[in-house]
Amino acid sequence: MKAVLLALLAALLAALAGAGWYLYDPDKPRAALEARWAPPPSRFMDVLGLRLHVRDTGPREAPVLLLIHGFGSSLHTWEAWAPLLEDRYRLIRLDLPGFGLTGPDASGDYTDERSIAVLRALLDQLGVPQAVVVGSSMGGRIAWRFAAAEPGRVARLVLMAPDGFASPGRDYDTVPRVPMLMRVLPYTLPRFLLRQTMTNAYAVPGVLTDQLLERYRDMLLAPGVRRAILARLPQTVLPPPEPILATIRAPVLLLWGALDRAIPATHAADYLRALPDARAVVLPGVGHVPMEEAPEASAAALRAFLDHGSDGKDDDR
């Protein structure tokens, strides 16, 4: 009996080892990723010790839009907006520290405060005194915290399904628990699981193509990115948002997809109550990433907000 159990155990260990080898996904070589995903107008800038992946397009003298991507994303998420906006605006987008082709931050600091410092330094180096700041999801939280910390640098604020209010079971000012399963992230990134996860973010049929999935996967397989994501998670300590939001005086557009399953559009009400000067636009049939799912409609909403004065009142409030 003991021999049978030992044989069974040996077979089980062999099967697990084989599965582990099959599911193992090492980082991809940086040179190959940059050749494919960072052609011009991409460039790399030395900002606070980071080799920051940046795209800066549109007329130099035009009003500036600073575009901040969400969790697990990259500057590529804004590319469908570029041809729709860069005739009248200068678009500055970047891979945040720990993501995309910027990669890990040698400081190990992935707090919102670090991101704010990086954004400030980037604008300084580019000679931009003020910008319209646009943030998506996690980038939306960084955007409104930047607006509160640097009020003179934010002409207007656009928050696309922003993060910042604690979800049920999570408290403010506490270190979040990192699920044990997440600890295998640096070693594996099965394509089918990534597709399943990303499907929850998209509502418009046909947007989540194989090519789009490959781009997201490549950005996650960039050297050190998955370990940086693990390092970021326990550093994401949410402060109570209302006191911070109440200090923001820039006009704010809240832009949401009606079918957003990641951060439902009903959360817009929390921001409308807290922000002194805000309006909301909800796009029908759209999910969590309007700039990818409905670039024309989301860009049109942005243009309308920038083209008209804000009195803090809107039919969508």
Secondary structure, DSSP 4 states (H G I P E B T S, - for coil): -HHHHHHHHHHHHHHHHHHHHHHB-PPPPHHHHHHHH--TTEEEEEETTEEEEEEEES-TTSPEEEEE--TT--GGGGTTTHHHHTTTSEEEEEPPTTSTTT---TT---SHHHHHHHHHHHHHHHT-S-EEEEEETHHHHHHHHHHHH-GGGEEEEEEES---SPPTT--TTSPPPPPGGGGGTTTB--HHHHHHHHHTT--STT-S-HHHHHHHHHHHTSTTHHHHHHHHGGG-PPPPHHHHHTT--S-EEEEEETT-SSS-GGGHHHHHHH-SSEEEEEETT--S-HHHH-HHHHHHHHHHHHHS---S--TT-
